[in-house]
Amino acid sequence: MFKNVIAPIQAWLLSQGRCVGCGKELSEGKAEKKSEGEEKVVCACGRIFIHDTKTKKYRRALLEEV
């Protein structure tokens, strides 16, 4: 039940380009080129995201991408 409440809020934050943990702008995080069209972004709170530069969308990084 708890996940059903939190998931839409996290999806909304990611669509706004904000961290799901602290709410800071992900554009201010440390970006590192991962591959063609993708960047690995580390937020100030330590969460890791993948930024698709073609579609300009963020998503949480999978364990094997860390």
N, CA, C and O atoms as a Maestro MAE file, in Angstrom:
{
 s_m_m2io_version
 :::
 2.0.0
}

f_m_ct {
 s_m_title
 :::
 protein
 m_atom[264] {
  # First column is atom index #
  i_m_mmod_type
  r_m_x_coord
  r_m_y_coord
  r_m_z_coord
  i_m_residue_number
  s_m_chain_name
  s_m_pdb_residue_name
  s_m_pdb_atom_name
  i_m_atomic_number
  :::
  1 25 0.819 -1.190 0.000 1 A "MET " " N  " 7
  2 3 0.000 0.000 0.000 1 A "MET " " CA " 6
  3 2 0.870 1.264 0.000 1 A "MET " " C  " 6
  4 15 0.583 2.224 -0.716 1 A "MET " " O  " 8
  5 25 1.923 1.253 0.802 2 A "PHE " " N  " 7
  6 3 2.803 2.420 0.893 2 A "PHE " " CA " 6
  7 2 3.428 2.742 -0.462 2 A "PHE " " C  " 6
  8 15 3.558 3.911 -0.826 2 A "PHE " " O  " 8
  9 25 3.817 1.704 -1.212 3 A "LYS " " N  " 7
  10 3 4.429 1.904 -2.524 3 A "LYS " " CA " 6
  11 2 3.430 2.516 -3.506 3 A "LYS " " C  " 6
  12 15 3.821 3.279 -4.389 3 A "LYS " " O  " 8
  13 25 2.145 2.188 -3.359 4 A "ASN " " N  " 7
  14 3 1.113 2.740 -4.235 4 A "ASN " " CA " 6
  15 2 0.946 4.248 -4.039 4 A "ASN " " C  " 6
  16 15 0.498 4.949 -4.946 4 A "ASN " " O  " 8
  17 25 1.303 4.737 -2.869 5 A "VAL " " N  " 7
  18 3 1.202 6.168 -2.584 5 A "VAL " " CA " 6
  19 2 2.455 6.901 -3.053 5 A "VAL " " C  " 6
  20 15 2.363 8.002 -3.595 5 A "VAL " " O  " 8
  21 25 3.624 6.298 -2.848 6 A "ILE " " N  " 7
  22 3 4.895 6.961 -3.136 6 A "ILE " " CA " 6
  23 2 5.255 6.964 -4.625 6 A "ILE " " C  " 6
  24 15 5.808 7.946 -5.118 6 A "ILE " " O  " 8
  25 25 4.950 5.885 -5.344 7 A "ALA " " N  " 7
  26 3 5.353 5.749 -6.751 7 A "ALA " " CA " 6
  27 2 4.879 6.905 -7.640 7 A "ALA " " C  " 6
  28 15 5.682 7.411 -8.423 7 A "ALA " " O  " 8
  29 25 3.626 7.345 -7.560 8 A "PRO " " N  " 7
  30 3 3.222 8.477 -8.419 8 A "PRO " " CA " 6
  31 2 3.944 9.777 -8.077 8 A "PRO " " C  " 6
  32 15 4.202 10.591 -8.964 8 A "PRO " " O  " 8
  33 25 4.270 9.979 -6.813 9 A "ILE " " N  " 7
  34 3 4.988 11.189 -6.408 9 A "ILE " " CA " 6
  35 2 6.405 11.155 -6.963 9 A "ILE " " C  " 6
  36 15 6.905 12.168 -7.453 9 A "ILE " " O  " 8
  37 25 7.061 9.987 -6.890 10 A "GLN " " N  " 7
  38 3 8.398 9.860 -7.435 10 A "GLN " " CA " 6
  39 2 8.400 10.033 -8.952 10 A "GLN " " C  " 6
  40 15 9.310 10.655 -9.499 10 A "GLN " " O  " 8
  41 25 7.411 9.500 -9.627 11 A "ALA " " N  " 7
  42 3 7.307 9.658 -11.081 11 A "ALA " " CA " 6
  43 2 7.127 11.130 -11.448 11 A "ALA " " C  " 6
  44 15 7.702 11.601 -12.429 11 A "ALA " " O  " 8
  45 25 6.338 11.847 -10.672 12 A "TRP " " N  " 7
  46 3 6.119 13.272 -10.926 12 A "TRP " " CA " 6
  47 2 7.417 14.061 -10.724 12 A "TRP " " C  " 6
  48 15 7.743 14.936 -11.525 12 A "TRP " " O  " 8
  49 25 8.163 13.747 -9.645 13 A "LEU " " N  " 7
  50 3 9.435 14.429 -9.393 13 A "LEU " " CA " 6
  51 2 10.427 14.186 -10.529 13 A "LEU " " C  " 6
  52 15 11.105 15.114 -10.970 13 A "LEU " " O  " 8
  53 25 10.517 12.934 -11.007 14 A "LEU " " N  " 7
  54 3 11.428 12.636 -12.113 14 A "LEU " " CA " 6
  55 2 11.011 13.355 -13.387 14 A "LEU " " C  " 6
  56 15 11.868 13.796 -14.152 14 A "LEU " " O  " 8
  57 25 9.713 13.480 -13.626 15 A "SER " " N  " 7
  58 3 9.255 14.188 -14.822 15 A "SER " " CA " 6
  59 2 9.597 15.679 -14.752 15 A "SER " " C  " 6
  60 15 9.729 16.341 -15.781 15 A "SER " " O  " 8
  61 25 9.740 16.200 -13.533 16 A "GLN " " N  " 7
  62 3 10.126 17.597 -13.341 16 A "GLN " " CA " 6
  63 2 11.644 17.775 -13.347 16 A "GLN " " C  " 6
  64 15 12.135 18.902 -13.295 16 A "GLN " " O  " 8
  65 25 12.404 16.647 -13.411 17 A "GLY " " N  " 7
  66 3 13.862 16.720 -13.387 17 A "GLY " " CA " 6
  67 2 14.411 16.930 -11.995 17 A "GLY " " C  " 6
  68 15 15.450 17.568 -11.824 17 A "GLY " " O  " 8
  69 25 13.711 16.392 -10.984 18 A "ARG " " N  " 7
  70 3 14.131 16.551 -9.599 18 A "ARG " " CA " 6
  71 2 14.434 15.195 -8.970 18 A "ARG " " C  " 6
  72 15 13.916 14.168 -9.408 18 A "ARG " " O  " 8
  73 25 15.268 15.201 -7.952 19 A "CYS " " N  " 7
  74 3 15.641 13.982 -7.239 19 A "CYS " " CA " 6
  75 2 14.445 13.483 -6.426 19 A "CYS " " C  " 6
  76 15 13.708 14.279 -5.843 19 A "CYS " " O  " 8
  77 25 14.256 12.161 -6.392 20 A "VAL " " N  " 7
  78 3 13.130 11.590 -5.647 20 A "VAL " " CA " 6
  79 2 13.392 11.572 -4.147 20 A "VAL " " C  " 6
  80 15 12.464 11.368 -3.364 20 A "VAL " " O  " 8
  81 25 14.635 11.780 -3.735 21 A "GLY " " N  " 7
  82 3 14.970 11.745 -2.315 21 A "GLY " " CA " 6
  83 2 14.976 13.112 -1.665 21 A "GLY " " C  " 6
  84 15 14.353 13.314 -0.622 21 A "GLY " " O  " 8
  85 25 15.685 14.060 -2.283 22 A "CYS " " N  " 7
  86 3 15.841 15.376 -1.655 22 A "CYS " " CA " 6
  87 2 15.103 16.487 -2.400 22 A "CYS " " C  " 6
  88 15 14.908 17.566 -1.840 22 A "CYS " " O  " 8
  89 25 14.690 16.253 -3.638 23 A "GLY " " N  " 7
  90 3 13.933 17.248 -4.388 23 A "GLY " " CA " 6
  91 2 14.778 18.275 -5.125 23 A "GLY " " C  " 6
  92 15 14.233 19.199 -5.729 23 A "GLY " " O  " 8
  93 25 16.103 18.133 -5.087 24 A "LYS " " N  " 7
  94 3 16.964 19.094 -5.785 24 A "LYS " " CA " 6
  95 2 16.928 18.851 -7.284 24 A "LYS " " C  " 6
  96 15 16.601 17.756 -7.742 24 A "LYS " " O  " 8
  97 25 17.267 19.885 -8.039 25 A "GLU " " N  " 7
  98 3 17.338 19.779 -9.497 25 A "GLU " " CA " 6
  99 2 18.450 18.803 -9.878 25 A "GLU " " C  " 6
  100 15 19.573 18.918 -9.387 25 A "GLU " " O  " 8
  101 25 18.142 17.847 -10.750 26 A "LEU " " N  " 7
  102 3 19.152 16.885 -11.177 26 A "LEU " " CA " 6
  103 2 20.168 17.505 -12.125 26 A "LEU " " C  " 6
  104 15 21.257 16.960 -12.305 26 A "LEU " " O  " 8
  105 25 19.829 18.625 -12.728 27 A "SER " " N  " 7
  106 3 20.786 19.306 -13.605 27 A "SER " " CA " 6
  107 2 21.961 19.868 -12.804 27 A "SER " " C  " 6
  108 15 23.005 20.170 -13.382 27 A "SER " " O  " 8
  109 25 21.811 20.014 -11.488 28 A "GLU " " N  " 7
  110 3 22.878 20.512 -10.630 28 A "GLU " " CA " 6
  111 2 23.777 19.390 -10.119 28 A "GLU " " C  " 6
  112 15 24.803 19.661 -9.496 28 A "GLU " " O  " 8
  113 25 23.408 18.136 -10.373 29 A "GLY " " N  " 7
  114 3 24.200 17.004 -9.915 29 A "GLY " " CA " 6
  115 2 25.436 16.786 -10.763 29 A "GLY " " C  " 6
  116 15 25.610 17.419 -11.805 29 A "GLY " " O  " 8
  117 25 26.300 15.876 -10.304 30 A "LYS " " N  " 7
  118 3 27.529 15.559 -11.037 30 A "LYS " " CA " 6
  119 2 27.191 14.647 -12.202 30 A "LYS " " C  " 6
  120 15 26.717 13.529 -12.001 30 A "LYS " " O  " 8
  121 25 27.431 15.114 -13.414 31 A "ALA " " N  " 7
  122 3 27.123 14.343 -14.625 31 A "ALA " " CA " 6
  123 2 28.401 13.724 -15.179 31 A "ALA " " C  " 6
  124 15 29.466 14.341 -15.194 31 A "ALA " " O  " 8
  125 25 28.256 12.489 -15.632 32 A "GLU " " N  " 7
  126 3 29.381 11.746 -16.202 32 A "GLU " " CA " 6
  127 2 28.862 11.025 -17.439 32 A "GLU " " C  " 6
  128 15 27.881 10.285 -17.368 32 A "GLU " " O  " 8
  129 25 29.517 11.240 -18.562 33 A "LYS " " N  " 7
  130 3 29.090 10.621 -19.819 33 A "LYS " " CA " 6
  131 2 29.187 9.106 -19.702 33 A "LYS " " C  " 6
  132 15 30.245 8.571 -19.372 33 A "LYS " " O  " 8
  133 25 28.081 8.415 -19.975 34 A "LYS " " N  " 7
  134 3 28.039 6.964 -19.849 34 A "LYS " " CA " 6
  135 2 28.189 6.304 -21.216 34 A "LYS " " C  " 6
  136 15 29.089 5.488 -21.412 34 A "LYS " " O  " 8
  137 25 27.339 6.638 -22.138 35 A "SER " " N  " 7
  138 3 27.395 6.124 -23.498 35 A "SER " " CA " 6
  139 2 26.763 7.168 -24.414 35 A "SER " " C  " 6
  140 15 26.395 8.256 -23.971 35 A "SER " " O  " 8
  141 25 26.644 6.831 -25.670 36 A "GLU " " N  " 7
  142 3 26.054 7.765 -26.632 36 A "GLU " " CA " 6
  143 2 24.603 8.048 -26.256 36 A "GLU " " C  " 6
  144 15 23.766 7.146 -26.286 36 A "GLU " " O  " 8
  145 25 24.308 9.281 -25.906 37 A "GLY " " N  " 7
  146 3 22.943 9.673 -25.583 37 A "GLY " " CA " 6
  147 2 22.541 9.462 -24.137 37 A "GLY " " C  " 6
  148 15 21.385 9.704 -23.790 37 A "GLY " " O  " 8
  149 25 23.466 9.011 -23.266 38 A "GLU " " N  " 7
  150 3 23.139 8.789 -21.856 38 A "GLU " " CA " 6
  151 2 24.219 9.378 -20.959 38 A "GLU " " C  " 6
  152 15 25.408 9.342 -21.276 38 A "GLU " " O  " 8
  153 25 23.769 9.923 -19.823 39 A "GLU " " N  " 7
  154 3 24.661 10.438 -18.804 39 A "GLU " " CA " 6
  155 2 24.296 9.815 -17.467 39 A "GLU " " C  " 6
  156 15 23.123 9.563 -17.192 39 A "GLU " " O  " 8
  157 25 25.292 9.570 -16.643 40 A "LYS " " N  " 7
  158 3 25.073 9.119 -15.276 40 A "LYS " " CA " 6
  159 2 25.128 10.353 -14.390 40 A "LYS " " C  " 6
  160 15 26.134 11.063 -14.391 40 A "LYS " " O  " 8
  161 25 24.072 10.625 -13.635 41 A "VAL " " N  " 7
  162 3 23.984 11.808 -12.792 41 A "VAL " " CA " 6
  163 2 23.909 11.359 -11.338 41 A "VAL " " C  " 6
  164 15 23.072 10.532 -10.977 41 A "VAL " " O  " 8
  165 25 24.797 11.912 -10.501 42 A "VAL " " N  " 7
  166 3 24.799 11.611 -9.071 42 A "VAL " " CA " 6
  167 2 24.329 12.862 -8.341 42 A "VAL " " C  " 6
  168 15 24.935 13.927 -8.457 42 A "VAL " " O  " 8
  169 25 23.241 12.722 -7.589 43 A "CYS " " N  " 7
  170 3 22.676 13.837 -6.839 43 A "CYS " " CA " 6
  171 2 23.517 14.102 -5.594 43 A "CYS " " C  " 6
  172 15 24.342 13.274 -5.209 43 A "CYS " " O  " 8
  173 25 23.308 15.244 -4.976 44 A "ALA " " N  " 7
  174 3 24.031 15.603 -3.756 44 A "ALA " " CA " 6
  175 2 23.725 14.625 -2.614 44 A "ALA " " C  " 6
  176 15 24.557 14.437 -1.726 44 A "ALA " " O  " 8
  177 25 22.540 14.003 -2.629 45 A "CYS " " N  " 7
  178 3 22.174 13.061 -1.579 45 A "CYS " " CA " 6
  179 2 22.714 11.656 -1.842 45 A "CYS " " C  " 6
  180 15 22.580 10.778 -0.989 45 A "CYS " " O  " 8
  181 25 23.324 11.429 -3.015 46 A "GLY " " N  " 7
  182 3 23.948 10.148 -3.310 46 A "GLY " " CA " 6
  183 2 23.163 9.240 -4.225 46 A "GLY " " C  " 6
  184 15 23.679 8.197 -4.627 46 A "GLY " " O  " 8
  185 25 21.937 9.588 -4.574 47 A "ARG " " N  " 7
  186 3 21.152 8.757 -5.482 47 A "ARG " " CA " 6
  187 2 21.689 8.907 -6.902 47 A "ARG " " C  " 6
  188 15 22.150 9.976 -7.302 47 A "ARG " " O  " 8
  189 25 21.618 7.811 -7.650 48 A "ILE " " N  " 7
  190 3 22.182 7.789 -8.999 48 A "ILE " " CA " 6
  191 2 21.056 7.674 -10.019 48 A "ILE " " C  " 6
  192 15 20.154 6.849 -9.873 48 A "ILE " " O  " 8
  193 25 21.118 8.507 -11.051 49 A "PHE " " N  " 7
  194 3 20.113 8.552 -12.097 49 A "PHE " " CA " 6
  195 2 20.780 8.433 -13.455 49 A "PHE " " C  " 6
  196 15 21.974 8.698 -13.594 49 A "PHE " " O  " 8
  197 25 20.008 8.032 -14.456 50 A "ILE " " N  " 7
  198 3 20.451 8.010 -15.840 50 A "ILE " " CA " 6
  199 2 19.633 9.052 -16.597 50 A "ILE " " C  " 6
  200 15 18.403 9.055 -16.548 50 A "ILE " " O  " 8
  201 25 20.346 9.942 -17.301 51 A "HIS " " N  " 7
  202 3 19.683 10.992 -18.080 51 A "HIS " " CA " 6
  203 2 19.805 10.654 -19.556 51 A "HIS " " C  " 6
  204 15 20.910 10.558 -20.091 51 A "HIS " " O  " 8
  205 25 18.672 10.476 -20.208 52 A "ASP " " N  " 7
  206 3 18.648 10.243 -21.650 52 A "ASP " " CA " 6
  207 2 18.665 11.608 -22.320 52 A "ASP " " C  " 6
  208 15 17.678 12.342 -22.274 52 A "ASP " " O  " 8
  209 25 19.783 11.944 -22.941 53 A "THR " " N  " 7
  210 3 19.934 13.284 -23.507 53 A "THR " " CA " 6
  211 2 19.089 13.499 -24.760 53 A "THR " " C  " 6
  212 15 18.804 14.639 -25.125 53 A "THR " " O  " 8
  213 25 18.690 12.422 -25.417 54 A "LYS " " N  " 7
  214 3 17.859 12.562 -26.621 54 A "LYS " " CA " 6
  215 2 16.429 12.949 -26.253 54 A "LYS " " C  " 6
  216 15 15.857 13.858 -26.854 54 A "LYS " " O  " 8
  217 25 15.847 12.257 -25.263 55 A "THR " " N  " 7
  218 3 14.478 12.542 -24.859 55 A "THR " " CA " 6
  219 2 14.403 13.495 -23.673 55 A "THR " " C  " 6
  220 15 13.318 13.940 -23.298 55 A "THR " " O  " 8
  221 25 15.580 13.816 -23.067 56 A "LYS " " N  " 7
  222 3 15.676 14.714 -21.914 56 A "LYS " " CA " 6
  223 2 14.870 14.217 -20.715 56 A "LYS " " C  " 6
  224 15 14.231 15.006 -20.019 56 A "LYS " " O  " 8
  225 25 14.904 12.892 -20.477 57 A "LYS " " N  " 7
  226 3 14.198 12.301 -19.343 57 A "LYS " " CA " 6
  227 2 15.186 11.624 -18.405 57 A "LYS " " C  " 6
  228 15 16.243 11.150 -18.822 57 A "LYS " " O  " 8
  229 25 14.817 11.588 -17.128 58 A "TYR " " N  " 7
  230 3 15.618 10.946 -16.105 58 A "TYR " " CA " 6
  231 2 14.933 9.668 -15.640 58 A "TYR " " C  " 6
  232 15 13.711 9.539 -15.709 58 A "TYR " " O  " 8
  233 25 15.752 8.719 -15.161 59 A "ARG " " N  " 7
  234 3 15.232 7.514 -14.516 59 A "ARG " " CA " 6
  235 2 16.245 7.057 -13.497 59 A "ARG " " C  " 6
  236 15 17.417 7.425 -13.574 59 A "ARG " " O  " 8
  237 25 15.806 6.252 -12.534 60 A "ARG " " N  " 7
  238 3 16.713 5.715 -11.531 60 A "ARG " " CA " 6
  239 2 17.636 4.707 -12.200 60 A "ARG " " C  " 6
  240 15 17.210 3.980 -13.098 60 A "ARG " " O  " 8
  241 25 18.876 4.656 -11.780 61 A "ALA " " N  " 7
  242 3 19.851 3.727 -12.337 61 A "ALA " " CA " 6
  243 2 19.628 2.336 -11.774 61 A "ALA " " C  " 6
  244 15 19.309 2.177 -10.596 61 A "ALA " " O  " 8
  245 25 19.798 1.328 -12.621 62 A "LEU " " N  " 7
  246 3 19.722 -0.047 -12.180 62 A "LEU " " CA " 6
  247 2 21.010 -0.423 -11.464 62 A "LEU " " C  " 6
  248 15 22.015 0.274 -11.604 62 A "LEU " " O  " 8
  249 25 21.002 -1.507 -10.700 63 A "LEU " " N  " 7
  250 3 22.188 -1.918 -9.951 63 A "LEU " " CA " 6
  251 2 23.383 -2.185 -10.850 63 A "LEU " " C  " 6
  252 15 24.511 -1.848 -10.491 63 A "LEU " " O  " 8
  253 25 23.155 -2.786 -12.018 64 A "GLU " " N  " 7
  254 3 24.278 -3.078 -12.908 64 A "GLU " " CA " 6
  255 2 24.802 -1.835 -13.627 64 A "GLU " " C  " 6
  256 15 25.870 -1.890 -14.236 64 A "GLU " " O  " 8
  257 25 24.084 -0.726 -13.570 65 A "GLU " " N  " 7
  258 3 24.531 0.520 -14.188 65 A "GLU " " CA " 6
  259 2 25.350 1.384 -13.226 65 A "GLU " " C  " 6
  260 15 25.990 2.351 -13.640 65 A "GLU " " O  " 8
  261 25 25.322 1.031 -11.962 66 A "VAL " " N  " 7
  262 3 26.047 1.801 -10.950 66 A "VAL " " CA " 6
  263 2 27.466 1.427 -11.041 66 A "VAL " " C  " 6
  264 15 28.290 1.943 -10.286 66 A "VAL " " O  " 8
  :::
 }
 m_bond[263] {
  # First column is bond index #
  i_m_from
  i_m_to
  i_m_order
  :::
  1 1 2 1
  2 2 3 1
  3 3 4 2
  4 3 5 1
  5 5 6 1
  6 6 7 1
  7 7 8 2
  8 7 9 1
  9 9 10 1
  10 10 11 1
  11 11 12 2
  12 11 13 1
  13 13 14 1
  14 14 15 1
  15 15 16 2
  16 15 17 1
  17 17 18 1
  18 18 19 1
  19 19 20 2
  20 19 21 1
  21 21 22 1
  22 22 23 1
  23 23 24 2
  24 23 25 1
  25 25 26 1
  26 26 27 1
  27 27 28 2
  28 27 29 1
  29 29 30 1
  30 30 31 1
  31 31 32 2
  32 31 33 1
  33 33 34 1
  34 34 35 1
  35 35 36 2
  36 35 37 1
  37 37 38 1
  38 38 39 1
  39 39 40 2
  40 39 41 1
  41 41 42 1
  42 42 43 1
  43 43 44 2
  44 43 45 1
  45 45 46 1
  46 46 47 1
  47 47 48 2
  48 47 49 1
  49 49 50 1
  50 50 51 1
  51 51 52 2
  52 51 53 1
  53 53 54 1
  54 54 55 1
  55 55 56 2
  56 55 57 1
  57 57 58 1
  58 58 59 1
  59 59 60 2
  60 59 61 1
  61 61 62 1
  62 62 63 1
  63 63 64 2
  64 63 65 1
  65 65 66 1
  66 66 67 1
  67 67 68 2
  68 67 69 1
  69 69 70 1
  70 70 71 1
  71 71 72 2
  72 71 73 1
  73 73 74 1
  74 74 75 1
  75 75 76 2
  76 75 77 1
  77 77 78 1
  78 78 79 1
  79 79 80 2
  80 79 81 1
  81 81 82 1
  82 82 83 1
  83 83 84 2
  84 83 85 1
  85 85 86 1
  86 86 87 1
  87 87 88 2
  88 87 89 1
  89 89 90 1
  90 90 91 1
  91 91 92 2
  92 91 93 1
  93 93 94 1
  94 94 95 1
  95 95 96 2
  96 95 97 1
  97 97 98 1
  98 98 99 1
  99 99 100 2
  100 99 101 1
  101 101 102 1
  102 102 103 1
  103 103 104 2
  104 103 105 1
  105 105 106 1
  106 106 107 1
  107 107 108 2
  108 107 109 1
  109 109 110 1
  110 110 111 1
  111 111 112 2
  112 111 113 1
  113 113 114 1
  114 114 115 1
  115 115 116 2
  116 115 117 1
  117 117 118 1
  118 118 119 1
  119 119 120 2
  120 119 121 1
  121 121 122 1
  122 122 123 1
  123 123 124 2
  124 123 125 1
  125 125 126 1
  126 126 127 1
  127 127 128 2
  128 127 129 1
  129 129 130 1
  130 130 131 1
  131 131 132 2
  132 131 133 1
  133 133 134 1
  134 134 135 1
  135 135 136 2
  136 135 137 1
  137 137 138 1
  138 138 139 1
  139 139 140 2
  140 139 141 1
  141 141 142 1
  142 142 143 1
  143 143 144 2
  144 143 145 1
  145 145 146 1
  146 146 147 1
  147 147 148 2
  148 147 149 1
  149 149 150 1
  150 150 151 1
  151 151 152 2
  152 151 153 1
  153 153 154 1
  154 154 155 1
  155 155 156 2
  156 155 157 1
  157 157 158 1
  158 158 159 1
  159 159 160 2
  160 159 161 1
  161 161 162 1
  162 162 163 1
  163 163 164 2
  164 163 165 1
  165 165 166 1
  166 166 167 1
  167 167 168 2
  168 167 169 1
  169 169 170 1
  170 170 171 1
  171 171 172 2
  172 171 173 1
  173 173 174 1
  174 174 175 1
  175 175 176 2
  176 175 177 1
  177 177 178 1
  178 178 179 1
  179 179 180 2
  180 179 181 1
  181 181 182 1
  182 182 183 1
  183 183 184 2
  184 183 185 1
  185 185 186 1
  186 186 187 1
  187 187 188 2
  188 187 189 1
  189 189 190 1
  190 190 191 1
  191 191 192 2
  192 191 193 1
  193 193 194 1
  194 194 195 1
  195 195 196 2
  196 195 197 1
  197 197 198 1
  198 198 199 1
  199 199 200 2
  200 199 201 1
  201 201 202 1
  202 202 203 1
  203 203 204 2
  204 203 205 1
  205 205 206 1
  206 206 207 1
  207 207 208 2
  208 207 209 1
  209 209 210 1
  210 210 211 1
  211 211 212 2
  212 211 213 1
  213 213 214 1
  214 214 215 1
  215 215 216 2
  216 215 217 1
  217 217 218 1
  218 218 219 1
  219 219 220 2
  220 219 221 1
  221 221 222 1
  222 222 223 1
  223 223 224 2
  224 223 225 1
  225 225 226 1
  226 226 227 1
  227 227 228 2
  228 227 229 1
  229 229 230 1
  230 230 231 1
  231 231 232 2
  232 231 233 1
  233 233 234 1
  234 234 235 1
  235 235 236 2
  236 235 237 1
  237 237 238 1
  238 238 239 1
  239 239 240 2
  240 239 241 1
  241 241 242 1
  242 242 243 1
  243 243 244 2
  244 243 245 1
  245 245 246 1
  246 246 247 1
  247 247 248 2
  248 247 249 1
  249 249 250 1
  250 250 251 1
  251 251 252 2
  252 251 253 1
  253 253 254 1
  254 254 255 1
  255 255 256 2
  256 255 257 1
  257 257 258 1
  258 258 259 1
  259 259 260 2
  260 259 261 1
  261 261 262 1
  262 262 263 1
  263 263 264 2
  :::
 }
}
